[in-house]
Amino acid sequence: MYKLPSILLIALSFAVTTDEVYDNSWALIVGINNYENVQDLNYAVEDALAIKNLLINNYHFPRSNVRVLTDSEATQGKIKKELSNLVKYAGKKDRIIFFFAGHGDTEALGIEEGDMGFLIPYDGDLEDKYLTAIDMDELKRFSKLSRAKHMLFLVDACYGGLAAIQTRAVSKKEPGYIDKISADISRQIITAGGKKEKVQERDDWEHSAFTKSLLSALKEKKADSNSDNVITGSEIGMYVKEHVSLDTDNMQTPQIRQFTSDEGEIIFIPDKKSNINTRGTESDDLQKLIEMYVKQAQQPGTIQKNNEEVILPGSKGLYIKDYNEFIVEGFIYSTKGLKYRGRLKLKIDVDEGISWSPVVSIPISDILPMDESKIGFYNYSSGKIEE
């Protein structure tokens, strides 16, 4: 297959800029770990904060235009209020992202064949979804009311009854492809899976499978399948569908649809100044997670911790589950408690060189200090390590 010269590819990648396509960018981001009436999740809040940071730091979303609702903030009323604000303020040449990480559910229709999908807010009740949840028709109505040119719904929840149509993508080989999709209307939706599937979360990912793939798609630019420095909604959908299916052994298959038959596509042009990391959490988000941990520690039946003995970064400990050596590189503030972030020793090669695992996060209770470990204290009130 003929490949374009690298110089020409570089020239093409600068053919369009974010400011040329959009006047403004908006986002409503929802993440719910702790529910009032439904079983809790582990990493939905972390997913939401990671997407927030991605949009602000890598894709030109003004901080003031990114609204985040987590846990008890994410009630049905507040989510609908923020959607209403987006209808009011987003203009004709703007783009909108709606990200939801939480529970989804499905209800069979009464007199017709089919199902209706629901997003479950913090105060949602599975026994009365019509009154307390957000049905997918509500999102479709919102997409029709908004004047914004492009909208992308990223729903990290599994459910059925998606009120949308199959994606119709314009061919990348068509002349003026980027100009065409960036000018036309788009109302795209990518969901984590179907009604009989369950959202997969893992401690070693520190995210759900869906958000993990989203971050790879956009933060690491892996969804840019043709290397033109422009990532489209369809490219994101195809990447996420493939990688979530692989990561979950086909137990979870994302769905890609559109609310309308328009052929436009939301586009993302990476900020060349952005720093590509596998994970990054801003200080205000760390504080939010610390506050969540302290709040949980204050619940009846738990013991509040003012500080906790920890192994200092650079020191080594022993992972009690497999007796492997672990080197501490830092800390992760999880709603499940404080975790070390570091690497496990995998094996010693014949040349005596040491093989280490990729960076993983492990609860501090699972790592015992070794003889040479340096010990300090993590202060939960200040969020600082004290030697």
N, C-alpha and C positions, 0 to 999 in steps of 0.2 A: 504494500500500500504506500502511495506517495505521501511523504511528510513535508509540511511546510518548513522552510528554513527558519532557524531560531530567530534571526533578525526580524523576519516578517511576523512571526508569532508575537514578538515583543511589541511591534508596531500595532498589531491588532488589539492587544490587551489594553492599550491606552486609547482606544477609539471612542470610549464612552466613560463618563464619570458619574458618580452618584448625584452630584449637584445638577447635572444635565437632565437626569431622569426624574428626580424628586425635588420638590420644594421643601418637604419636611418628612420626618419619620416618627412614628408613634408605636408604642407597645403597651399592652396590658398583660402582665405576667402573674399567674396564679400558681401557688404550690401549697399543698395541704398534707402535712404529716399527721397531725392530731385532730381527729374528728370528734364531733359532739355525739353522734349517734351511730357511727360506722367504725369498723375496724381501722386502726391506725396504719399508716405507711411509714417507711423508713427514710427515704431519700427524696421525696417530692419537693420539700423546701430547698434542699441543696440543688436539685435540678433547676428550680426556678431562679435561684440566685446566680447559678452558672450561666443561664441563658441571658439574664439581665446584663451581666458583665460582658458577655460576648457581644451583644448588640451595641453597648456603649463603647467598648474599647476597640472593637474590630470593624464595626459597620456603620459608623456615623450617626447613631441614634443619640440625640441630645438627652442628657441625663434627666432634664426636667420633663421630657416627654415619655419617660419609661415609668409606668406605675406598677408597683409590685404589691400583691396581696398574699399574705401567708397565714396559715392556720386560722385562728379566730377572726382575723381581718377578712377572710375570704368567705363571707356569707353570701347567700343568694342575692340579697338586696344590694350589698356593696359591689359585687361583680356586675350586676345590671346597671348600677349607677355609673361605674367607670366605662362600661360600654356606651352608655348614653352620652357621656362626656366626649368620647371619641367621635360619635356622630356629630356632635356640635362643633368640634374644633378641627378635625382633619379636613384638609382641603382637597380640591380636585386633582392636584398633582402630588399627592402624598401617598405614603405606604403605611400600612398598619400590620403589626404582628400581634396575634392573640395566642399566648402559650398557656396551657392548662396542664398541671401535673397533679393527679389525684384519682379518685375513684370514678369509674363510669359504670352505667348499668343500662339494661335493656328491658323494655316493656312491650308485650305483644299488643298490637292494635285491636280494638274492640270489634269492629264490623268489617274490617278490611284485612286482606292478607298482608303480612309484614310486621315490622317492629318499629319502635321509636327509641332512639338513643338518648340518654341523659348524662349530663355531667353532675356529679354530686358535690355541692359546696360544703363548707364546714358544718353548716346547720342542716344539711340535707337529711331526709328520712327515707330509707328504702321502702317503707310501708306507705309512703305518701309522696311519691316522686313528682306527681303533677303539681302539687302545691309547693314543694320545698326544693326541687332540683331545677336544673336548666336544661330544657330539651333542645335537641339539635335544630329544630325549627326556629327557636329563638335566635340562634347564631345566624341562621339563614336570613331571618328578617333583619337582623342588625347589618348583615352584609349588603342588603338591598337599600337600607336607609342611608348608609354612609356614602359620601361623595368621593371618598378616596379612590384613586386609580387602581391600586393594588392592595390586596389583603391576603394574608397567609395565616391560617389557623393551624397551630401545632398542638395536637391533643395527645398528651401522654396518659391515655386511659384506654381501656378496651371496652367496646360495647357494639351493639348492632343498630340497625335502623338509621344508617347515615343518609340524611336527606340531601344527596348530591349525585352528580353524574360522573361517569368515567372521564378521566383526564384526556383531553385532546391537545396534544402538543404540536406546535409548528415544527417542521423539520429544520434541523440545524444547517442543512445544506441549502435552504432557501435563501436567495439573495436578500440582504437587509434583515436577516433573522433577528438580531438584537434590537434594531430600530423598531421592528414590527411588534415584538412581544413587549417591549418597554412602553410602547405607545397605547396598546390596546388594554382594555379592562381585564382584571383577573380577580377571581375569588377562589383561591385554592385552599384545600384542607388535607392535612396528612395526619392520620390517626395511628395510635400504637398497635391496634389489633382489633379483632372481631369479638362478638358477644360471648363466645365460649372460651375465650382466651384470657389469660391472667398476665398483668404487667409483671415483668421480671426485674427484680432488683437484686444486686449483689454487693456485699461489703467490699470486695476487691475492686469493683467498678466505682463505688461511692456515688453511683447514679443508677437510674433505670437503664435498661438496654436501649430504649428509644432515645433518651437524652444523651447517653454515651455516644450513640451514632450521630445524633444531631451535632454535637460538639466536634466530632471528627470531620463531619461534612463541611462545617463552616469555619471553625476555628483553625483546623489544620488544612482547610481548603481541599479536602479529599473528594468532595462532590464535583469539583471542576473537571469534568470528564474529558473535555476537549482542550484544556489548558489555555483558555482565552482570558483568564482573570475575571470572568463573569460567571457567577453561580446562579442558576435559575431555580425556581420552585420545583420544576420537574426533575432537575438534576438532584436536588436534595431528596425528593421523594424516592427516586430510584435507588440512590445510595443507601438511604435509611432502610428501605424495604429489604434490600439484599443483606445488609449487615446485621440488622436485628434478627432476621430469620436465621442467619448463621449462628449468631451469638446465643440464641435460645433453642437451637436444634429444632427449628420450625414450630415451636410451641407458640410463637407470637409472630404474626405477619402484618406489618403496617399496611394501611390502605391509603391510596392517593386518589383524590376526587376534586371536583370543582362544583361550586354552587351555581354557576352559570355556564353557558356554552361559549362565552367569550374566549378568545385565543391568546390573551395577554398572559404574561408571567411576571411575578415579582422577581426582582434581581438583587443580588448582593455582590458588591464590588469590594474586595478586601482592602482595608486601609494598609498601605505599604509600611506605615510607621508602627503598626500594631505588633505586639510581641506574641508569637505563637507558642503557647504552653499547653501541656496536656490538662492542666487544671490551674485556675487562679481564682482567689477569693479576695475581694477588697476588704479593707479594714472595717468598714461599716457593716459588711455582711458577716464578718467574723464576730463582731459584737452582737449582731442579731442571733447568731447561733449560740454564742455563750449565754445570752439572756434566756434563750429557749432551754438550754441545759439546766441552768440554775432554777428556772421555773419548774421544770420537771422534778428536780431534786427536792423542791419544797412541797411536792404533793404528799398527801398522807401516806404513811407506810414506807417513805424513803428517808434517807439521811442526807442532809445538806452538807456538802463538802466545801470548806473554805480554801483548802489547798490539798494537794496530793503529791506524794513522792513520785518522781519521774527520773528516767535516765536522760541525761543531757545529750543534745545533738552531737554526733561524732563518736559517742560511746557505743559499746556493743552489749547486747543482751541475748537471752536464750528464749526462743519461741517454744513454749511448753507443749504445743500440740504435735510437733514433729522433731523437737530437740535440735532444730537448726539455729545457727548463729544469725543474729539480726543486728544490723547497724542502723542506728537512729539518725534520720536526716532532719526531722521536724515533727510538727504536730498537726492534727486535723481536729477541728471542733465539730463533732457530730452530735445529732440529737440523741444518739445512743451512748454518748459519753466521749471522753477524750481518747484519741488514738495516736499511736506513733505512726509516722510516715517514714519509710525507709526500705531497705533491701534485705532479702534473705540469702544466706550462702547456699548455693545449690550443690556444688561438688568441687572437688579438687582434681584438676586435670593431671595428666601424666607429667607435664612440665612444671607441676607445682603451682601453676597459675590458678587463681580463684575465680570461679564463676558465680556471679550474683544475679538475683532475680531482677525483673523490672521493679520500679517503685510500687510498693503496696502499703496499705494502711491496716494496722492490727490494733485491737483494743489494748490499752496499756496493761490491763490485768493479765494478758496472755504473754507478756514479755518479762522475764526475770532478769535482774542485773547480773552480769558476770563479774568476776573478781576485780577486773580493771575498770569497771564502769564508773563513770562520774555521776553522782546523784545530786538532784536539785528538787525543788518543789514548784509545782504549777499552782499559781494563785488564781482561783476561779473568780474572785472579785475584781482583780486588776487585769487578768488575762496575760500576766507576765510570768516568765520563768525566773525563779529565785535560786541562786546557787548557795 
